[in-house]
């Protein structure tokens, strides 16, 4: 019995073939844990009912519930309580621990299962929910009411895992979450290796990068929550300073048309390329390595995977000073900072690209201090699971 595999249930309200940071975190947890544990991911169907053949390519079990398309977004709302097959599968399952990655319908079902079966439940805190609610409702009163509901959900968990110290502060001091906390950092699956000259030439040809161009990169959903239009304003000033560059936006999202309009308005069509969604992880690794700077002025993200991916290839990031996602970074040691002002952001980019000693020091620091592998993180995660399940049995 001592050698019995730990049975882990993960609950998430969006999943592949959608792509975002939370989905990638869950996937990286699940595929590594599945080597030493039995892992099941409970999630909704995608925008169209997912072919079962698609899910067979994963190393872990995926159980999906019915979902409803959310108007004016590219997300779906999971409705597990309306799915008899899903509920029956969960009812007949036996797990040792539950790990939720969102506090909504599927996450609540995970907590309900854990309480019914008296097993521990962990929650990873991925988002600044109040900002989401304010954006959707434009009402502080409604946003606070909605926040109160999700904090009630998280307070039912045995432990909550913020991804850095600043997010822990936000949940404790601003959101008034009172459960136990443990910081569990995000990581990356991107490997450390050197790109061949042939691959560099292929990347340059594909994206129109000329000899002498500085290369700037953004990776993520194209939503202005992440200050994607702010980047364009800053780059107009960079161009006026006679720095030749190619800016690559990788991703898709609801504000893509606004971004295209902004690029045209600033006459930067020759300098900025929208690459769309790139699923090839090796091509992404090559893009990170090819880039001189990762531009990430987001005030919304908490500890984005993309900044860790960039650091893995010695590409430093320019953040906004005081943002949650920059809280793992030491300014001018392993990352660059500016005020939330596009003129100041442009000045920082120009300084980085004209001061080699300054740039190279921070570049090496980013790799040294910020690169974290999922293989290492999962060892810690698994040990935490064992502690919680043993404590639960002792009680």
C-alpha positions in Angstrom: 0.0 0.0 0.0 2.9 2.3 0.7 3.8 2.3 -3.1 0.3 3.3 -4.2 0.3 6.3 -6.5 -1.1 9.5 -5.2 -4.4 10.3 -7.0 -4.6 14.0 -7.9 -7.6 15.8 -9.3 -7.1 19.2 -10.9 -9.9 21.6 -11.7 -9.7 24.4 -14.2 -12.3 26.6 -15.9 -10.5 26.8 -19.3 -8.3 24.3 -21.1 -6.8 23.4 -24.4 -7.2 24.0 -27.3 -7.5 27.5 -25.8 -4.2 28.8 -24.7 -3.4 31.1 -21.7 -1.0 31.1 -18.8 -3.2 29.2 -16.4 -3.8 26.5 -18.9 -0.1 26.1 -19.5 0.6 26.0 -15.7 -2.0 23.2 -15.3 -0.6 21.2 -18.3 3.0 21.5 -16.9 1.8 20.4 -13.5 -0.2 17.5 -14.8 2.2 16.0 -17.3 5.1 16.0 -14.9 3.1 14.8 -11.9 1.6 12.0 -14.1 5.1 10.3 -14.1 4.8 9.7 -10.4 1.0 10.0 -9.7 -2.4 9.4 -11.2 -3.6 12.8 -12.5 -7.0 13.8 -13.8 -7.8 17.3 -15.1 -11.5 18.3 -14.9 -12.2 21.1 -17.4 -14.9 22.3 -19.8 -15.3 21.5 -23.5 -13.7 24.2 -25.8 -15.6 26.5 -28.0 -16.8 23.5 -30.0 -17.1 20.0 -28.5 -13.6 18.7 -28.3 -12.9 15.5 -30.2 -11.9 12.7 -27.8 -9.0 11.9 -30.1 -7.5 15.3 -29.2 -7.4 14.5 -25.5 -5.7 11.2 -26.0 -2.4 12.8 -26.9 -2.0 13.9 -23.2 -0.2 11.8 -20.6 -3.0 12.3 -18.1 -6.7 11.8 -18.0 -8.9 14.7 -19.1 -12.6 14.8 -18.2 -14.7 17.6 -19.7 -18.1 19.1 -18.9 -20.5 21.0 -21.0 -19.9 24.7 -21.5 -21.6 27.9 -22.8 -19.9 30.4 -25.1 -19.5 33.8 -23.3 -20.7 36.6 -25.6 -18.0 39.1 -26.9 -15.1 36.9 -25.6 -13.2 33.9 -26.7 -13.9 32.0 -23.5 -16.6 29.6 -22.4 -18.5 29.2 -19.2 -18.3 25.8 -17.7 -21.7 24.4 -16.5 -20.7 21.1 -14.7 -24.0 21.0 -12.7 -25.9 20.6 -16.0 -23.7 17.7 -17.1 -25.0 14.4 -15.7 -22.1 12.3 -17.3 -19.5 14.6 -15.8 -21.1 14.6 -12.4 -21.4 10.8 -12.5 -17.7 10.4 -13.4 -16.6 12.6 -10.5 -19.0 10.8 -8.1 -17.4 7.5 -9.0 -13.8 8.7 -8.7 -11.5 8.3 -5.8 -8.8 11.0 -5.2 -6.3 11.8 -2.4 -6.1 15.5 -3.1 -7.8 18.3 -5.1 -6.0 21.2 -6.6 -8.2 24.0 -8.1 -6.9 26.7 -10.5 -9.9 28.9 -10.5 -12.7 29.8 -8.0 -15.7 29.5 -10.5 -18.0 26.6 -11.4 -15.5 23.8 -11.9 -13.3 25.0 -9.0 -16.3 25.0 -6.7 -17.2 21.5 -7.8 -13.6 20.4 -6.8 -14.0 21.9 -3.4 -17.4 20.3 -2.9 -15.9 16.9 -3.8 -12.9 17.4 -1.4 -15.2 18.4 1.5 -17.5 15.4 0.9 -14.7 13.0 0.8 -12.6 14.7 3.6 -9.5 15.2 1.5 -7.3 18.3 1.3 -7.8 21.0 -1.3 -5.1 23.4 -2.6 -5.8 26.5 -4.7 -3.3 28.3 -6.9 -3.9 32.1 -7.0 -3.3 33.1 -10.6 -5.1 36.4 -11.1 -6.0 39.8 -9.7 -9.7 39.1 -9.8 -10.8 42.6 -8.7 -9.3 44.1 -11.8 -11.2 41.6 -14.0 -14.5 42.4 -12.2 -14.0 46.2 -12.5 -13.2 45.9 -16.2 -16.4 43.9 -16.8 -18.8 45.7 -14.5 -17.4 49.3 -14.4 -18.7 49.3 -10.8 -16.7 49.2 -7.6 -19.8 48.0 -5.7 -20.4 45.0 -8.0 -16.7 44.2 -8.2 -16.4 44.1 -4.4 -19.5 41.8 -4.2 -18.1 39.4 -6.8 -14.6 39.5 -5.1 -16.3 38.7 -1.7 -17.8 35.6 -3.3 -14.6 34.2 -4.7 -12.7 34.9 -1.5 -15.3 32.8 0.3 -14.4 30.0 -2.1 -10.7 30.3 -1.5 -11.2 30.4 2.2 -12.6 26.9 2.0 -9.2 25.6 0.8 -6.6 24.1 3.1 -3.9 26.3 1.5 -3.6 28.9 -1.2 -0.6 29.3 -3.4 0.1 32.8 -4.7 2.9 32.9 -7.4 4.9 35.6 -5.6 5.1 37.7 -2.5 3.4 40.7 -3.9 0.3 38.6 -5.0 0.2 37.2 -1.4 0.1 40.8 -0.1 -2.7 41.7 -2.5 -4.8 38.7 -1.4 -4.1 39.2 2.3 -4.2 43.0 2.6 -6.5 44.0 -0.2 -8.8 41.0 -0.7 -8.8 39.9 3.0 -8.2 36.2 2.3 -7.5 34.5 5.6 -6.6 30.9 4.7 -3.0 29.5 4.8 -0.5 30.8 2.2 2.5 29.3 0.6 4.3 31.0 -2.3 4.7 28.6 -5.2 6.5 30.2 -8.2 5.8 29.6 -11.8 8.4 28.1 -14.2 9.0 27.2 -17.8 9.4 24.1 -19.9 11.7 25.8 -22.4 15.1 24.2 -22.5 18.5 25.9 -22.4 20.3 25.4 -25.7 22.0 27.5 -28.4 20.1 28.3 -31.7 22.1 27.3 -34.8 23.1 29.9 -37.4 20.7 28.2 -39.9 17.8 28.7 -37.5 18.7 32.3 -36.8 18.8 32.9 -40.6 15.4 31.2 -40.9 13.8 33.3 -38.1 15.3 36.5 -39.7 13.9 35.7 -43.1 10.5 34.7 -41.8 10.0 37.9 -39.8 11.9 40.3 -42.1 14.6 41.0 -39.5 17.5 43.0 -41.2 21.1 43.0 -40.2 21.6 45.6 -37.4 17.9 45.5 -36.3 17.3 45.3 -32.6 14.5 42.7 -31.9 11.8 43.3 -29.3 9.2 40.7 -28.3 5.8 40.5 -26.7 4.1 37.1 -26.1 0.6 36.7 -24.7 -3.1 37.5 -25.3 -3.6 40.7 -27.4 -5.6 42.5 -24.8 -5.0 46.1 -23.7 -5.1 44.8 -20.1 -1.5 43.9 -20.8 -0.7 47.5 -22.1 -0.1 46.3 -25.7 -1.0 49.8 -27.1 1.3 51.5 -24.6 4.2 49.5 -26.3 3.4 51.1 -29.7 3.4 54.6 -28.2 6.8 53.9 -26.7 8.2 52.4 -29.9 7.3 55.5 -31.9 9.7 57.4 -29.7 12.3 54.6 -30.0 12.1 54.9 -33.8 12.5 58.7 -33.7 15.7 58.1 -31.8 17.1 56.3 -34.9 17.2 52.8 -33.4 16.4 50.3 -36.0 14.2 47.5 -34.7 11.6 44.8 -35.4 8.9 44.4 -32.8 7.2 41.0 -32.8 3.8 40.4 -31.1 3.1 36.7 -30.6 -0.5 35.8 -29.8 -4.1 36.6 -30.6 -6.8 38.3 -28.6 -9.8 40.6 -28.4 -7.9 43.9 -29.0 -5.9 42.8 -32.1 -7.8 45.2 -34.3 -7.2 48.1 -32.0 -3.5 47.2 -32.0 -3.4 47.1 -35.9 -5.1 50.5 -36.0 -2.6 51.9 -33.4 0.4 50.6 -35.5 -1.0 52.2 -38.7 -1.7 55.5 -36.8 1.9 55.7 -35.7 3.2 54.6 -39.1 5.0 51.6 -37.7 3.8 48.9 -40.2 7.3 48.2 -41.4 8.7 47.9 -37.8 6.0 45.9 -36.0 4.9 42.4 -37.0 1.8 40.5 -35.6 3.0 36.9 -35.7 -0.3 35.3 -34.6 -0.4 32.2 -32.3 2.7 30.0 -32.4 2.3 26.6 -30.9 5.8 25.2 -31.8 7.7 25.5 -28.6 11.1 25.2 -30.3 10.3 28.2 -32.6 9.2 30.1 -29.5 12.5 29.3 -27.8 14.4 30.6 -30.9 12.3 33.8 -30.9 13.1 34.4 -27.2 16.8 33.8 -27.9 16.7 36.1 -31.0 15.1 38.9 -29.1 17.2 41.6 -27.4 14.4 42.7 -25.1 11.1 41.3 -23.9 8.6 44.2 -23.5 6.0 43.5 -20.8 4.4 46.6 -19.4 1.5 44.7 -18.0 -0.1 45.9 -14.7 -2.5 43.0 -14.8 -0.4 39.8 -14.8 0.8 38.2 -11.6 3.9 36.1 -12.5 3.6 35.5 -16.2 5.3 32.4 -17.7 6.5 34.5 -20.6 8.9 36.5 -18.5 10.5 33.3 -17.2 10.6 31.9 -20.8 12.5 35.0 -21.9 14.9 34.8 -18.9 15.7 31.1 -19.9 17.2 32.5 -23.1 19.1 35.4 -21.5 16.5 37.9 -22.8 15.8 40.6 -20.1 12.4 42.1 -19.6 11.3 45.8 -19.4 8.6 46.0 -16.7 6.5 48.7 -15.1 7.8 49.6 -11.7 5.4 48.5 -9.0 3.5 45.9 -11.1 2.8 42.6 -9.4 4.4 40.6 -12.2 7.7 42.5 -11.6 7.9 41.7 -7.9 10.3 38.7 -8.4 12.7 41.1 -10.2 15.4 43.3 -8.8 15.7 46.5 -10.8 18.9 46.8 -12.8 20.1 43.5 -11.5 17.9 41.0 -13.4 15.3 43.2 -15.1 14.6 46.7 -16.3 11.9 49.0 -14.9 10.2 52.2 -15.9 7.3 54.3 -14.7 3.9 53.6 -16.2 4.5 56.3 -18.8 5.3 55.4 -22.4 7.9 58.2 -22.7 9.8 56.8 -19.7 9.4 53.3 -21.1 10.8 54.4 -24.4 13.8 56.1 -22.6 14.5 52.8 -20.8 14.4 50.8 -24.1 16.8 53.3 -25.6 19.1 53.2 -22.6 19.2 49.4 -22.7 20.1 49.4 -26.5 22.8 52.0 -26.2 24.6 50.9 -23.0 26.1 47.5 -23.7 27.7 47.1 -20.2 24.4 47.9 -18.4 22.4 45.6 -20.8 24.8 42.6 -20.6 24.9 42.7 -16.8 21.1 42.6 -16.5 20.8 40.0 -19.3 23.1 37.6 -17.3 21.2 38.4 -14.1 17.8 37.5 -15.7 19.1 34.1 -16.6 20.9 33.5 -13.3 18.0 34.7 -11.0 14.7 34.3 -12.8 15.0 31.1 -14.9 13.1 28.3 -13.1 12.4 24.8 -14.6 9.0 23.1 -14.1 11.0 19.9 -13.3 12.4 21.5 -10.2 9.1 23.1 -9.1 7.1 19.9 -9.4 9.4 18.1 -6.9 8.4 20.8 -4.4 4.7 20.6 -5.4 4.6 16.8 -5.0 6.2 17.0 -1.6 3.6 19.5 -0.5 0.8 17.2 -1.7 2.3 14.4 0.4 2.5 16.6 3.5 -1.2 17.6 3.1 -2.4 14.0 2.5 -0.4 12.6 5.4 -1.7 15.4 7.7 -5.2 14.7 6.6 -4.8 11.0 7.4 -3.4 11.8 10.8 -6.4 13.9 11.7 
